[in-house]
Amino acid sequence: MELITIILSGILIGSAVYMMLSKSVIRIIIGTALLSHGVHLMLLTMGQLKRGNIPVLDEEVSNYSDPLPQALILTAIVIAFALTAYILVLALRSYRELGTDDVEQMKGVPHDD
């Protein structure tokens, strides 16, 4: 199971890098979201997937899972959501001001058409 999540995480991170290298702002935003999902899966895999174990230490429980990776993933999800919302607002504002979502046109670099 961990091998599948590692491979899926690698695919998500690879596709995120591909999307973030494009010229369109919306593709960069989607790439950032994909990168955060890949990192969340990587953190989950590093926490060693265990089935049937609860993240609570109690006298009656002999086998429990570590709650730290779950807390880190929850924190990362909240930060990624806030970052995505902020970037979307900036992209919308820049599109309204400049009329384009092409990064090279935003910088003022002429095209070689």
N, C-alpha and C positions, 0 to 999 in steps of 0.2 A: 504494500500500500504506500509506503514511503517513497519507493522508487517512482511510482506513478505521479505523486504530488511534486517530486523534484523535477521530473520531466515536464510536467504541466507548468510549473513555475518557470522553468527555463524557456519554454515556448512563449509564455506571457511576457517575460522580460525581453526576449529577443524581438518579438513583435512590437513591444513598446519602444525599443530603441529605433527600430525601423520607422515607426510612426513619428517619433520625435525628431527625426532627421529630415522631415518633409518641409515644404515651404508654407503650407497652410496652417493657420493658427488653430483651427478646430481639430486637425489631425494631431497637432502637438498636444492639445488638451486631452484627446482620447489616449494618446501615448502615455501621458502622465498618469491617467487613471489606470491604464493597463499595468504600468510599472508598479503602482501601489498595490494592485491585486497580486502581482507576482511576488512582491516582497511579503505580503501577508501570508501567502502560501508557504514561502520560505521560512518565515518565523514559526508557522504552525508545524512544519516538518522538523525544524530544529528542536521543538519542544517534545519530540518523540510521541507519535500518535499512539494512544493507548485506548482501547475500547473498554467500556464498562467501569472505568475508574472515575471517581468524583474528585474535584479539586478542593476538597475540604479535609482537614486533618481532625480526626475525632478519635476518641478512645475505642469505639466499636469498629472503626475502619482500619483494616490492616494494609490495604493497598490503595494508594491515592495517586493522582497525577499532580504534576507541578502547576500551580496556578499562574506563575510568572509569564510564560509565553502567552497565555490567554489574555492577561492584562496588557501585555505589550501589543498584541494584535488589536485589542479594543481601542487602545490609545492611538495606534497607527491608523485605524479606520476613521476615527474622529478627525485626526489631523488631515488625512487625505481628503475627506469630504469637505472640510473647510478650505483647503488649498484649491480643490477643484472648483468650488463655488466662487472663490475669489478670482481665479484665473478666468472663469467664464464671464464674470462681470467686467473684468478688464478687457477681454476680447470683444464683448458687445460694445463697450464704450469706444474702443479703438476702431471698430467697424463703422460705428455711427459717425465718428469724426473723420476718418480717412476714406471710407467707402470701399475698403478692400480687406481681405484677410490674408493676403500674400505677404510673407515676411520681408521679401526683397523690395516690394513696393513701399512697405512701411519705412524702410531704411532710406529710400530715395535712390536705390541703385537702378540704373537703366537696364532694360532687357536687351539681349543680343538678338532679337528676332529679325 
